[in-house]
Amino acid sequence: MLITTTATLQDRRVTTYLGLVTGESILGANIFRDVFAGIRDIVGGRAGAYEKVLRDARNMAVEEMIEQARKLGANAVIGVDVDYETVGGTMLMVSVSGTAVQVD
């Protein structure tokens, strides 16, 4: 499955537009990670625990979007947008959306 944030694929022609596909993921960052990340931020280090949670949540959301696209018969998703939000102060939501297409 080809995935791109652009509206076109280089050297490929969109033959069929199949519609909007989305994926969402909500993950909680546990209290120990929150405390550790706060300490790391104070001393100037990277918050590795948060980075991992972000990566995991994004990957889960993208996989869900890809699965929807496959069910529609797509071989690509174009115009992909990724959004990050916090929910309830301790939960992280990642949502992705794009247009499922068939390309030659």
The 8 nearest C-alpha neighbors of each residue, nearest first, counted from 0:
[[1, 74, 75, 2, 65, 76, 73, 69],
 [0, 2, 75, 76, 74, 3, 77, 8],
 [3, 1, 76, 75, 77, 0, 4, 79],
 [4, 2, 77, 5, 79, 78, 76, 1],
 [3, 5, 79, 78, 77, 80, 6, 2],
 [4, 6, 78, 3, 7, 77, 79, 8],
 [7, 5, 78, 77, 4, 8, 3, 79],
 [8, 6, 5, 9, 77, 13, 11, 12],
 [9, 7, 11, 10, 6, 12, 5, 3],
 [8, 10, 11, 7, 12, 5, 6, 3],
 [9, 11, 8, 12, 7, 103, 102, 13],
 [12, 10, 8, 9, 103, 102, 13, 7],
 [13, 11, 102, 103, 14, 10, 8, 7],
 [12, 14, 102, 15, 101, 100, 11, 103],
 [13, 15, 102, 101, 12, 103, 16, 100],
 [16, 14, 101, 100, 13, 17, 102, 73],
 [15, 17, 100, 18, 99, 101, 14, 98],
 [18, 16, 99, 100, 15, 71, 73, 98],
 [19, 17, 98, 99, 16, 20, 100, 97],
 [18, 20, 98, 97, 99, 21, 96, 17],
 [19, 21, 97, 96, 64, 98, 67, 68],
 [22, 20, 96, 64, 95, 97, 19, 23],
 [21, 23, 64, 60, 63, 95, 94, 61],
 [24, 22, 94, 60, 93, 95, 25, 21],
 [23, 25, 60, 93, 56, 92, 59, 26],
 [26, 24, 92, 91, 93, 90, 56, 23],
 [27, 25, 91, 90, 24, 56, 92, 28],
 [26, 28, 90, 29, 89, 91, 25, 52],
 [27, 29, 89, 32, 90, 26, 30, 33],
 [28, 30, 32, 31, 27, 33, 89, 34],
 [29, 31, 33, 32, 34, 28, 89, 35],
 [32, 30, 34, 33, 29, 35, 28, 36],
 [31, 33, 35, 30, 34, 29, 36, 48],
 [34, 32, 30, 36, 31, 35, 37, 29],
 [33, 35, 37, 31, 36, 32, 30, 38],
 [34, 36, 32, 38, 37, 33, 31, 39],
 [37, 35, 46, 39, 33, 38, 34, 32],
 [38, 36, 40, 34, 35, 39, 33, 41],
 [37, 39, 41, 35, 40, 36, 34, 42],
 [40, 38, 44, 36, 42, 41, 37, 46],
 [41, 39, 43, 37, 38, 42, 44, 36],
 [42, 40, 38, 39, 43, 37, 44, 36],
 [41, 43, 39, 40, 44, 38, 37, 45],
 [44, 42, 40, 41, 39, 45, 38, 46],
 [45, 43, 39, 40, 42, 46, 41, 47],
 [44, 46, 47, 39, 40, 43, 36, 50],
 [45, 47, 36, 49, 48, 39, 50, 44],
 [48, 46, 50, 49, 45, 51, 36, 52],
 [49, 47, 51, 50, 46, 32, 52, 36],
 [50, 48, 52, 51, 47, 46, 53, 36],
 [49, 51, 47, 53, 48, 52, 54, 46],
 [50, 52, 54, 48, 49, 53, 55, 47],
 [51, 53, 49, 55, 50, 54, 56, 48],
 [54, 52, 50, 56, 51, 55, 57, 49],
 [55, 53, 51, 57, 52, 56, 58, 50],
 [54, 56, 52, 58, 57, 53, 51, 59],
 [55, 57, 59, 53, 58, 24, 54, 52],
 [58, 56, 60, 54, 59, 55, 93, 53],
 [57, 59, 61, 55, 60, 56, 54, 62],
 [58, 60, 62, 56, 57, 61, 24, 55],
 [59, 61, 22, 23, 24, 63, 57, 62],
 [60, 62, 64, 58, 63, 59, 22, 57],
 [63, 61, 65, 59, 64, 60, 58, 66],
 [62, 64, 22, 66, 60, 61, 65, 59],
 [63, 65, 22, 21, 61, 67, 62, 66],
 [66, 64, 68, 62, 67, 63, 61, 69],
 [65, 67, 69, 63, 68, 64, 62, 70],
 [68, 66, 64, 70, 65, 69, 20, 63],
 [67, 69, 65, 71, 73, 66, 99, 70],
 [70, 68, 72, 66, 71, 73, 67, 65],
 [69, 71, 67, 68, 72, 66, 73, 65],
 [72, 70, 68, 69, 73, 67, 17, 99],
 [71, 73, 69, 70, 68, 74, 101, 17],
 [74, 72, 101, 100, 68, 69, 75, 99],
 [73, 75, 0, 101, 100, 1, 102, 72],
 [76, 74, 1, 0, 100, 73, 2, 99],
 [77, 75, 99, 2, 98, 100, 97, 1],
 [76, 78, 3, 98, 6, 79, 97, 4],
 [79, 77, 4, 6, 5, 97, 3, 98],
 [78, 80, 97, 4, 96, 77, 3, 81],
 [79, 81, 96, 95, 97, 4, 78, 82],
 [80, 82, 95, 94, 79, 96, 83, 93],
 [83, 81, 94, 93, 95, 80, 84, 92],
 [84, 82, 93, 92, 94, 81, 85, 91],
 [85, 83, 92, 91, 93, 86, 82, 94],
 [84, 86, 91, 90, 92, 88, 87, 89],
 [87, 85, 90, 88, 91, 84, 89, 92],
 [86, 88, 89, 90, 85, 91, 27, 84],
 [87, 89, 86, 85, 90, 91, 27, 84],
 [90, 88, 87, 27, 28, 86, 91, 85],
 [91, 89, 27, 86, 26, 85, 88, 87],
 [90, 92, 85, 26, 25, 86, 84, 27],
 [93, 91, 25, 84, 24, 83, 85, 94],
 [92, 94, 83, 24, 82, 23, 57, 56],
 [95, 93, 23, 82, 22, 81, 60, 92],
 [94, 96, 81, 22, 80, 21, 60, 82],
 [97, 95, 21, 80, 79, 20, 22, 94],
 [96, 98, 79, 78, 20, 77, 19, 76],
 [99, 97, 19, 77, 76, 18, 20, 78],
 [98, 100, 76, 17, 68, 18, 73, 75],
 [101, 99, 16, 73, 17, 75, 15, 76],
 [100, 102, 73, 15, 74, 14, 13, 75],
 [103, 101, 13, 12, 14, 11, 100, 74],
 [102, 12, 11, 13, 14, 101, 74, 10]]
